[in-house]
Amino acid sequence: MKLFETRATDLSDLLKGKKFAIVGVGNRLRGDDGVGSVIAEQLQSLVGEHVLVVDGETVPENYLGLLLDAKPDVVLFLDAVDFESEAGDWVLLPLSVLGDKVPSTHTVSLKLLGQVLESSGISCWLLAIQPGQIGFGMPMSDAVVATARQLVQMLTQLVDGESLRPAEMSGEVLGG
C-alpha cells in the first residue's frame, strides 16, 4: 500500500491556514538517504522566495536561528526513515517520535532541533520516506525518485494554495 495516497489530506490539513517552513534532510552520497535534501532543492526553485525552504543536508541544526527568526507555526522536515515499509512509501509523524520508535540516520540532531523549536511554540512534523537503498555511492532507487517527484508536485500545490501562509524567507536560497 502506498501511504502517499492516504496521507495527502493529512498533510494539507496540517498546513492549512498555518505559517510554515520546509526543511529537507539527507546525505545525497548515500542513495535514498538524500531524498529530503533533493526534494528541498527542487522546491526552492519552484516556490521562489515567498516560502522558507531549507536544504539542511546532514546538518539541519545549522538552520535553527533562521527557523526561529521566521517564526513559523509548523516546520515540516523531510527525511528518509526506515519504518519497515516498501521503498517510496511515506508517512507523516510528529517529530517527537524520533528516537523512540522511528530509526533515522539523523535522529539525534532532528530530535534535539525539534525540542528547541517546540519549546518556542513551533509544531514540528516529519514526512518520513521509506528508503530502499542507502549504501555509500548508491543512486536513489526508482521508487524513491518517483515518490520524490509526487511529493514535490503535491507540496508545490500546497504552497501555492490560497489558504496557506508560508513562512517568508529573505535573502539567498539556502543549502544545496
CYANA upper distance limits for C-alpha pairs under 8 A (distance plus 0.5 A):
  1 MET  CA     89 ASP  CA      8.33
  2 LYS  CA      6 THR  CA      8.10
  2 LYS  CA     88 GLY  CA      8.29
  2 LYS  CA     89 ASP  CA      5.82
  2 LYS  CA     90 TRP  CA      8.00
  3 LEU  CA      7 ARG  CA      6.58
  3 LEU  CA     89 ASP  CA      5.87
  3 LEU  CA     90 TRP  CA      5.91
  3 LEU  CA     91 VAL  CA      6.72
  4 PHE  CA      8 ALA  CA      6.79
  4 PHE  CA     89 ASP  CA      6.95
  4 PHE  CA     90 TRP  CA      6.42
  4 PHE  CA     91 VAL  CA      7.92
  4 PHE  CA    147 THR  CA      8.44
  6 THR  CA     10 ASP  CA      8.43
  7 ARG  CA     11 LEU  CA      6.77
  7 ARG  CA     91 VAL  CA      7.30
  7 ARG  CA     92 LEU  CA      7.57
  8 ALA  CA     12 SER  CA      6.74
  8 ALA  CA    154 MET  CA      8.27
  9 THR  CA     13 ASP  CA      6.54
 10 ASP  CA     14 LEU  CA      6.61
 10 ASP  CA     92 LEU  CA      8.26
 11 LEU  CA     15 LEU  CA      6.87
 11 LEU  CA     92 LEU  CA      7.71
 12 SER  CA     16 LYS  CA      6.25
 12 SER  CA    158 LEU  CA      7.27
 14 LEU  CA     18 LYS  CA      8.46
 15 LEU  CA     19 LYS  CA      8.12
 15 LEU  CA     20 PHE  CA      7.45
 15 LEU  CA     74 VAL  CA      7.83
 15 LEU  CA    164 LEU  CA      7.08
 16 LYS  CA    163 SER  CA      6.36
 16 LYS  CA    164 LEU  CA      5.67
 16 LYS  CA    165 ARG  CA      8.47
 17 GLY  CA    163 SER  CA      5.59
 17 GLY  CA    164 LEU  CA      5.05
 17 GLY  CA    165 ARG  CA      6.49
 18 LYS  CA     72 PRO  CA      8.26
 18 LYS  CA     73 ASP  CA      6.45
 18 LYS  CA     74 VAL  CA      7.54
 18 LYS  CA    164 LEU  CA      6.28
 18 LYS  CA    165 ARG  CA      5.89
 18 LYS  CA    166 PRO  CA      7.78
 19 LYS  CA     72 PRO  CA      5.39
 19 LYS  CA     73 ASP  CA      5.62
 19 LYS  CA     74 VAL  CA      7.05
 19 LYS  CA    164 LEU  CA      7.38
 19 LYS  CA    165 ARG  CA      4.90
 19 LYS  CA    166 PRO  CA      5.30
 19 LYS  CA    167 ALA  CA      5.68
 20 PHE  CA     52 LEU  CA      8.20
 20 PHE  CA     72 PRO  CA      5.22
 20 PHE  CA     73 ASP  CA      6.14
 20 PHE  CA     74 VAL  CA      5.17
 20 PHE  CA     75 VAL  CA      6.13
 20 PHE  CA     76 LEU  CA      7.94
 20 PHE  CA    165 ARG  CA      7.20
 20 PHE  CA    166 PRO  CA      5.37
 20 PHE  CA    167 ALA  CA      5.51
 21 ALA  CA     51 VAL  CA      7.40
 21 ALA  CA     52 LEU  CA      5.58
 21 ALA  CA     53 VAL  CA      6.48
 21 ALA  CA     54 VAL  CA      8.46
 21 ALA  CA     67 LEU  CA      8.13
 21 ALA  CA     72 PRO  CA      6.75
 21 ALA  CA     74 VAL  CA      7.01
 21 ALA  CA     75 VAL  CA      5.37
 21 ALA  CA     76 LEU  CA      6.77
 21 ALA  CA    166 PRO  CA      6.91
 21 ALA  CA    167 ALA  CA      6.02
 22 ILE  CA     40 ALA  CA      7.88
 22 ILE  CA     52 LEU  CA      6.97
 22 ILE  CA     53 VAL  CA      5.29
 22 ILE  CA     54 VAL  CA      6.75
 22 ILE  CA     75 VAL  CA      6.29
 22 ILE  CA     76 LEU  CA      5.32
 22 ILE  CA     77 PHE  CA      6.45
 22 ILE  CA     78 LEU  CA      8.03
 23 VAL  CA     36 GLY  CA      8.31
 23 VAL  CA     40 ALA  CA      7.15
 23 VAL  CA     53 VAL  CA      6.37
 23 VAL  CA     54 VAL  CA      5.21
 23 VAL  CA     55 ASP  CA      6.39
 23 VAL  CA     56 GLY  CA      6.65
 23 VAL  CA     60 PRO  CA      7.93
 23 VAL  CA     75 VAL  CA      7.69
 23 VAL  CA     76 LEU  CA      6.66
 23 VAL  CA     77 PHE  CA      5.25
 23 VAL  CA     78 LEU  CA      6.69
 24 GLY  CA     35 VAL  CA      8.41
 24 GLY  CA     36 GLY  CA      4.72
 24 GLY  CA     37 SER  CA      4.99
 24 GLY  CA     38 VAL  CA      7.91
 24 GLY  CA     39 ILE  CA      7.16
 24 GLY  CA     40 ALA  CA      5.43
 24 GLY  CA     41 GLU  CA      8.49
 24 GLY  CA     53 VAL  CA      8.31
 24 GLY  CA     54 VAL  CA      6.70
 24 GLY  CA     55 ASP  CA      5.34
 24 GLY  CA     56 GLY  CA      6.08
 24 GLY  CA     57 GLU  CA      7.13
 24 GLY  CA     60 PRO  CA      8.46
 24 GLY  CA     77 PHE  CA      6.30
 24 GLY  CA     78 LEU  CA      5.23
 24 GLY  CA     79 ASP  CA      6.91
 25 VAL  CA     34 GLY  CA      7.61
 25 VAL  CA     35 VAL  CA      8.15
 25 VAL  CA     36 GLY  CA      5.25
 25 VAL  CA     37 SER  CA      5.48
 25 VAL  CA     55 ASP  CA      7.05
 25 VAL  CA     56 GLY  CA      5.72
 25 VAL  CA     57 GLU  CA      5.18
 25 VAL  CA     58 THR  CA      6.47
 25 VAL  CA     59 VAL  CA      8.16
 25 VAL  CA     60 PRO  CA      7.04
 25 VAL  CA     77 PHE  CA      7.50
 25 VAL  CA     78 LEU  CA      6.41
 25 VAL  CA     79 ASP  CA      5.64
 25 VAL  CA     80 ALA  CA      8.44
 26 GLY  CA     33 ASP  CA      5.80
 26 GLY  CA     34 GLY  CA      4.66
 26 GLY  CA     35 VAL  CA      6.85
 26 GLY  CA     36 GLY  CA      6.02
 26 GLY  CA     37 SER  CA      5.68
 26 GLY  CA     56 GLY  CA      8.03
 26 GLY  CA     57 GLU  CA      5.28
 26 GLY  CA     58 THR  CA      5.81
 26 GLY  CA     79 ASP  CA      6.68
 26 GLY  CA     80 ALA  CA      7.60
 27 ASN  CA     31 GLY  CA      8.33
 27 ASN  CA     33 ASP  CA      6.01
 27 ASN  CA     34 GLY  CA      4.92
 27 ASN  CA     37 SER  CA      7.80
 27 ASN  CA     57 GLU  CA      6.48
 27 ASN  CA     58 THR  CA      6.31
 28 ARG  CA     32 ASP  CA      8.00
 28 ARG  CA     33 ASP  CA      6.92
 28 ARG  CA     34 GLY  CA      4.43
 28 ARG  CA     35 VAL  CA      7.85
 28 ARG  CA     37 SER  CA      7.76
 28 ARG  CA     38 VAL  CA      8.19
 28 ARG  CA     57 GLU  CA      8.46
 29 LEU  CA     33 ASP  CA      8.46
 29 LEU  CA     34 GLY  CA      7.58
 29 LEU  CA    136 PHE  CA      6.31
 29 LEU  CA    137 GLY  CA      5.87
 29 LEU  CA    138 MET  CA      7.62
 30 ARG  CA     34 GLY  CA      7.02
 30 ARG  CA    133 GLN  CA      8.33
 30 ARG  CA    134 ILE  CA      5.26
 30 ARG  CA    135 GLY  CA      5.65
 30 ARG  CA    136 PHE  CA      4.90
 30 ARG  CA    137 GLY  CA      6.19
 30 ARG  CA    138 MET  CA      6.35
 30 ARG  CA    139 PRO  CA      7.95
 31 GLY  CA    133 GLN  CA      6.37
 31 GLY  CA    134 ILE  CA      5.21
 31 GLY  CA    135 GLY  CA      6.69
 31 GLY  CA    136 PHE  CA      7.37
 31 GLY  CA    137 GLY  CA      7.13
 31 GLY  CA    138 MET  CA      5.08
 31 GLY  CA    139 PRO  CA      5.02
 31 GLY  CA    140 MET  CA      4.85
 31 GLY  CA    141 SER  CA      7.65
 32 ASP  CA     80 ALA  CA      7.31
 32 ASP  CA    131 PRO  CA      5.69
 32 ASP  CA    132 GLY  CA      6.98
 32 ASP  CA    133 GLN  CA      6.19
 32 ASP  CA    134 ILE  CA      5.86
 32 ASP  CA    139 PRO  CA      7.64
 32 ASP  CA    140 MET  CA      5.08
 32 ASP  CA    141 SER  CA      6.88
 32 ASP  CA    144 VAL  CA      7.07
 33 ASP  CA     79 ASP  CA      7.80
 33 ASP  CA     80 ALA  CA      5.70
 33 ASP  CA    131 PRO  CA      7.11
 33 ASP  CA    133 GLN  CA      8.31
 33 ASP  CA    134 ILE  CA      6.05
 33 ASP  CA    140 MET  CA      8.50
 34 GLY  CA     38 VAL  CA      6.67
 34 GLY  CA     57 GLU  CA      8.17
 34 GLY  CA     79 ASP  CA      8.25
 34 GLY  CA     80 ALA  CA      7.78
 34 GLY  CA    140 MET  CA      8.27
 35 VAL  CA     39 ILE  CA      6.62
 35 VAL  CA     78 LEU  CA      8.35
 35 VAL  CA     79 ASP  CA      7.09
 35 VAL  CA     80 ALA  CA      6.88
 35 VAL  CA    129 ILE  CA      8.35
 35 VAL  CA    140 MET  CA      8.21
 35 VAL  CA    144 VAL  CA      7.84
 35 VAL  CA    145 VAL  CA      8.27
 35 VAL  CA    148 ALA  CA      7.27
 36 GLY  CA     40 ALA  CA      6.72
 36 GLY  CA     55 ASP  CA      8.36
 36 GLY  CA     57 GLU  CA      8.37
 36 GLY  CA     77 PHE  CA      8.35
 36 GLY  CA     78 LEU  CA      5.12
 36 GLY  CA     79 ASP  CA      5.08
 36 GLY  CA     80 ALA  CA      7.12
 37 SER  CA     41 GLU  CA      6.74
 37 SER  CA     55 ASP  CA      5.79
 37 SER  CA     56 GLY  CA      7.30
 37 SER  CA     57 GLU  CA      5.95
 37 SER  CA     78 LEU  CA      8.20
 37 SER  CA     79 ASP  CA      8.23
 37 SER  CA    176 GLY  CA      8.09
 38 VAL  CA     42 GLN  CA      6.82
 38 VAL  CA     55 ASP  CA      8.38
 38 VAL  CA    148 ALA  CA      8.39
 39 ILE  CA     43 LEU  CA      6.61
 39 ILE  CA     78 LEU  CA      8.39
 39 ILE  CA    148 ALA  CA      6.62
 39 ILE  CA    149 ARG  CA      8.37
 39 ILE  CA    151 LEU  CA      8.13
 39 ILE  CA    152 VAL  CA      6.62
 40 ALA  CA     44 GLN  CA      6.66
 40 ALA  CA     53 VAL  CA      6.77
 40 ALA  CA     54 VAL  CA      6.79
 40 ALA  CA     55 ASP  CA      5.74
 40 ALA  CA     78 LEU  CA      8.48
 41 GLU  CA     45 SER  CA      7.35
 41 GLU  CA     54 VAL  CA      8.34
 41 GLU  CA     55 ASP  CA      6.60
 41 GLU  CA    175 GLY  CA      8.35
 41 GLU  CA    176 GLY  CA      6.68
 42 GLN  CA     46 LEU  CA      6.98
 42 GLN  CA    152 VAL  CA      7.55
 43 LEU  CA     47 VAL  CA      6.31
 43 LEU  CA     53 VAL  CA      7.54
 43 LEU  CA    152 VAL  CA      6.82
 43 LEU  CA    155 LEU  CA      8.39
 43 LEU  CA    156 THR  CA      7.35
 44 GLN  CA     48 GLY  CA      6.44
 44 GLN  CA     49 GLU  CA      8.18
 44 GLN  CA     53 VAL  CA      6.45
 44 GLN  CA     54 VAL  CA      8.28
 44 GLN  CA    173 VAL  CA      7.62
 46 LEU  CA    156 THR  CA      7.53
 47 VAL  CA     51 VAL  CA      7.15
 47 VAL  CA    156 THR  CA      6.99
 47 VAL  CA    159 VAL  CA      7.69
 47 VAL  CA    160 ASP  CA      8.16
 49 GLU  CA    168 GLU  CA      7.78
 49 GLU  CA    169 MET  CA      6.41
 49 GLU  CA    170 SER  CA      7.60
 49 GLU  CA    173 VAL  CA      8.20
 50 HIS  CA    166 PRO  CA      7.53
 50 HIS  CA    167 ALA  CA      8.02
 50 HIS  CA    168 GLU  CA      5.85
 50 HIS  CA    169 MET  CA      6.73
 51 VAL  CA    159 VAL  CA      8.17
 51 VAL  CA    166 PRO  CA      5.48
 51 VAL  CA    167 ALA  CA      5.85
 51 VAL  CA    168 GLU  CA      5.42
 51 VAL  CA    169 MET  CA      6.28
 52 LEU  CA     70 ALA  CA      8.45
 52 LEU  CA    166 PRO  CA      7.44
 52 LEU  CA    167 ALA  CA      5.95
 52 LEU  CA    168 GLU  CA      6.02
 52 LEU  CA    169 MET  CA      5.31
 53 VAL  CA    174 LEU  CA      8.14
 54 VAL  CA     63 TYR  CA      8.38
 54 VAL  CA    173 VAL  CA      8.33
 54 VAL  CA    174 LEU  CA      6.08
 54 VAL  CA    175 GLY  CA      6.69
 55 ASP  CA     60 PRO  CA      8.30
 55 ASP  CA    174 LEU  CA      6.85
 55 ASP  CA    175 GLY  CA      5.07
 55 ASP  CA    176 GLY  CA      6.27
 56 GLY  CA     60 PRO  CA      4.66
 56 GLY  CA     61 GLU  CA      8.20
 56 GLY  CA     62 ASN  CA      8.01
 56 GLY  CA     63 TYR  CA      7.62
 56 GLY  CA    175 GLY  CA      6.53
 56 GLY  CA    176 GLY  CA      8.50
 57 GLU  CA    175 GLY  CA      7.69
 57 GLU  CA    176 GLY  CA      8.00
 58 THR  CA    106 HIS  CA      7.81
 59 VAL  CA    109 SER  CA      8.23
 60 PRO  CA     64 LEU  CA      7.96
 60 PRO  CA    109 SER  CA      8.00
 60 PRO  CA    110 LEU  CA      7.73
 60 PRO  CA    113 LEU  CA      8.41
 61 GLU  CA    109 SER  CA      6.96
 61 GLU  CA    110 LEU  CA      7.80
 61 GLU  CA    113 LEU  CA      6.43
 63 TYR  CA     67 LEU  CA      6.71
 64 LEU  CA     68 LEU  CA      6.64
 64 LEU  CA    113 LEU  CA      7.60
 64 LEU  CA    117 LEU  CA      8.32
 65 GLY  CA     69 ASP  CA      6.55
 66 LEU  CA     70 ALA  CA      6.68
 67 LEU  CA     71 LYS  CA      6.98
 67 LEU  CA     72 PRO  CA      7.85
 68 LEU  CA     72 PRO  CA      8.24
 68 LEU  CA    117 LEU  CA      7.53
 68 LEU  CA    120 SER  CA      8.29
 70 ALA  CA    167 ALA  CA      6.53
 70 ALA  CA    168 GLU  CA      7.15
 70 ALA  CA    169 MET  CA      7.79
 71 LYS  CA    122 ILE  CA      7.96
 71 LYS  CA    167 ALA  CA      7.80
 72 PRO  CA    122 ILE  CA      6.96
 72 PRO  CA    166 PRO  CA      8.31
 72 PRO  CA    167 ALA  CA      6.07
 73 ASP  CA    121 GLY  CA      7.96
 73 ASP  CA    122 ILE  CA      5.63
 73 ASP  CA    123 SER  CA      6.59
 74 VAL  CA    122 ILE  CA      6.08
 74 VAL  CA    123 SER  CA      5.14
 74 VAL  CA    124 CYS  CA      6.23
 74 VAL  CA    125 TRP  CA      7.91
 75 VAL  CA    122 ILE  CA      7.52
 75 VAL  CA    123 SER  CA      6.82
 75 VAL  CA    124 CYS  CA      5.43
 75 VAL  CA    125 TRP  CA      6.80
 76 LEU  CA    124 CYS  CA      6.60
 76 LEU  CA    125 TRP  CA      5.44
 76 LEU  CA    126 LEU  CA      6.28
 76 LEU  CA    127 LEU  CA      7.37
 77 PHE  CA    124 CYS  CA      8.01
 77 PHE  CA    125 TRP  CA      6.59
 77 PHE  CA    126 LEU  CA      5.24
 77 PHE  CA    127 LEU  CA      6.52
 78 LEU  CA    126 LEU  CA      6.45
 78 LEU  CA    127 LEU  CA      5.40
 78 LEU  CA    128 ALA  CA      6.66
 78 LEU  CA    129 ILE  CA      8.10
 79 ASP  CA    126 LEU  CA      7.74
 79 ASP  CA    127 LEU  CA      7.03
 79 ASP  CA    128 ALA  CA      5.80
 79 ASP  CA    129 ILE  CA      6.66
 80 ALA  CA    104 SER  CA      7.59
 80 ALA  CA    128 ALA  CA      6.12
 80 ALA  CA    129 ILE  CA      5.17
 80 ALA  CA    130 GLN  CA      6.27
 80 ALA  CA    131 PRO  CA      6.22
 81 VAL  CA    102 VAL  CA      7.58
 81 VAL  CA    103 PRO  CA      6.81
 81 VAL  CA    104 SER  CA      5.48
 81 VAL  CA    105 THR  CA      8.11
 81 VAL  CA    128 ALA  CA      5.86
 81 VAL  CA    129 ILE  CA      6.18
 81 VAL  CA    130 GLN  CA      5.90
 81 VAL  CA    131 PRO  CA      7.09
 82 ASP  CA    102 VAL  CA      7.55
 82 ASP  CA    103 PRO  CA      6.51
 82 ASP  CA    104 SER  CA      7.12
 82 ASP  CA    129 ILE  CA      8.19
 82 ASP  CA    130 GLN  CA      5.84
 82 ASP  CA    131 PRO  CA      6.92
 83 PHE  CA    102 VAL  CA      6.74
 83 PHE  CA    103 PRO  CA      7.73
 83 PHE  CA    130 GLN  CA      6.92
 84 GLU  CA    130 GLN  CA      7.92
 85 SER  CA     89 ASP  CA      7.09
 85 SER  CA    130 GLN  CA      6.86
 86 GLU  CA    130 GLN  CA      7.02
 86 GLU  CA    131 PRO  CA      8.49
 86 GLU  CA    132 GLY  CA      8.00
 87 ALA  CA    129 ILE  CA      8.30
 87 ALA  CA    130 GLN  CA      5.51
 87 ALA  CA    131 PRO  CA      5.59
 87 ALA  CA    132 GLY  CA      5.11
 87 ALA  CA    141 SER  CA      8.47
 87 ALA  CA    143 ALA  CA      6.43
 87 ALA  CA    144 VAL  CA      6.74
 88 GLY  CA    129 ILE  CA      6.55
 88 GLY  CA    130 GLN  CA      5.81
 88 GLY  CA    131 PRO  CA      6.87
 88 GLY  CA    132 GLY  CA      7.88
 88 GLY  CA    143 ALA  CA      5.47
 88 GLY  CA    144 VAL  CA      4.81
 88 GLY  CA    145 VAL  CA      8.24
 88 GLY  CA    146 ALA  CA      7.91
 88 GLY  CA    147 THR  CA      5.95
 89 ASP  CA    129 ILE  CA      6.37
 89 ASP  CA    130 GLN  CA      5.88
 89 ASP  CA    144 VAL  CA      8.49
 89 ASP  CA    147 THR  CA      7.94
 90 TRP  CA    127 LEU  CA      7.26
 90 TRP  CA    128 ALA  CA      5.92
 90 TRP  CA    129 ILE  CA      4.84
 90 TRP  CA    130 GLN  CA      6.50
 91 VAL  CA    127 LEU  CA      6.31
 91 VAL  CA    128 ALA  CA      5.89
 91 VAL  CA    129 ILE  CA      7.26
 92 LEU  CA    125 TRP  CA      7.53
 92 LEU  CA    126 LEU  CA      6.27
 92 LEU  CA    127 LEU  CA      5.11
 92 LEU  CA    128 ALA  CA      6.80
 93 LEU  CA     97 VAL  CA      7.72
 93 LEU  CA    125 TRP  CA      6.24
 93 LEU  CA    126 LEU  CA      5.66
 93 LEU  CA    127 LEU  CA      6.96
 93 LEU  CA    128 ALA  CA      7.87
 94 PRO  CA    124 CYS  CA      6.79
 94 PRO  CA    125 TRP  CA      4.94
 94 PRO  CA    126 LEU  CA      6.44
 95 LEU  CA    110 LEU  CA      8.25
 95 LEU  CA    111 LYS  CA      7.20
 95 LEU  CA    114 GLY  CA      6.97
 95 LEU  CA    124 CYS  CA      5.99
 95 LEU  CA    125 TRP  CA      5.17
 95 LEU  CA    126 LEU  CA      5.69
 96 SER  CA    111 LYS  CA      6.97
 96 SER  CA    114 GLY  CA      7.61
 96 SER  CA    115 GLN  CA      8.16
 96 SER  CA    124 CYS  CA      8.25
 96 SER  CA    125 TRP  CA      8.47
 97 VAL  CA    101 LYS  CA      6.57
 97 VAL  CA    102 VAL  CA      7.04
 98 LEU  CA    102 VAL  CA      5.71
 98 LEU  CA    103 PRO  CA      7.38
 98 LEU  CA    104 SER  CA      7.93
 98 LEU  CA    107 THR  CA      6.41
 98 LEU  CA    110 LEU  CA      8.30
 98 LEU  CA    111 LYS  CA      6.50
 99 GLY  CA    103 PRO  CA      6.80
 99 GLY  CA    104 SER  CA      8.25
 99 GLY  CA    107 THR  CA      6.30
 99 GLY  CA    108 VAL  CA      7.71
 99 GLY  CA    111 LYS  CA      7.75
103 PRO  CA    107 THR  CA      7.37
106 HIS  CA    110 LEU  CA      6.46
107 THR  CA    111 LYS  CA      6.32
108 VAL  CA    112 LEU  CA      6.62
109 SER  CA    113 LEU  CA      6.39
110 LEU  CA    114 GLY  CA      6.45
111 LYS  CA    115 GLN  CA      6.74
112 LEU  CA    116 VAL  CA      6.85
113 LEU  CA    117 LEU  CA      6.75
114 GLY  CA    118 GLU  CA      6.38
114 GLY  CA    124 CYS  CA      6.43
115 GLN  CA    119 SER  CA      6.57
116 VAL  CA    120 SER  CA      7.21
117 LEU  CA    121 GLY  CA      7.23
117 LEU  CA    122 ILE  CA      5.86
117 LEU  CA    123 SER  CA      7.91
117 LEU  CA    124 CYS  CA      7.84
118 GLU  CA    122 ILE  CA      5.17
118 GLU  CA    123 SER  CA      6.19
118 GLU  CA    124 CYS  CA      7.22
129 ILE  CA    144 VAL  CA      8.24
130 GLN  CA    144 VAL  CA      8.21
131 PRO  CA    141 SER  CA      8.46
131 PRO  CA    144 VAL  CA      7.18
132 GLY  CA    141 SER  CA      6.78
132 GLY  CA    143 ALA  CA      8.31
132 GLY  CA    144 VAL  CA      7.82
133 GLN  CA    138 MET  CA      7.63
133 GLN  CA    140 MET  CA      7.59
133 GLN  CA    141 SER  CA      7.11
134 ILE  CA    138 MET  CA      7.22
140 MET  CA    144 VAL  CA      7.04
140 MET  CA    145 VAL  CA      6.87
141 SER  CA    145 VAL  CA      6.70
142 ASP  CA    146 ALA  CA      6.65
143 ALA  CA    147 THR  CA      6.80
144 VAL  CA    148 ALA  CA      6.52
145 VAL  CA    149 ARG  CA      6.82
146 ALA  CA    150 GLN  CA      6.89
147 THR  CA    151 LEU  CA      6.57
148 ALA  CA    152 VAL  CA      6.58
149 ARG  CA    153 GLN  CA      6.78
150 GLN  CA    154 MET  CA      6.61
151 LEU  CA    155 LEU  CA      6.35
152 VAL  CA    156 THR  CA      6.43
153 GLN  CA    157 GLN  CA      6.78
154 MET  CA    158 LEU  CA      6.75
155 LEU  CA    159 VAL  CA      6.53
156 THR  CA    160 ASP  CA      6.63
157 GLN  CA    161 GLY  CA      6.64
158 LEU  CA    164 LEU  CA      7.68
159 VAL  CA    164 LEU  CA      6.97
159 VAL  CA    165 ARG  CA      8.42
159 VAL  CA    166 PRO  CA      7.21
160 ASP  CA    164 LEU  CA      8.14
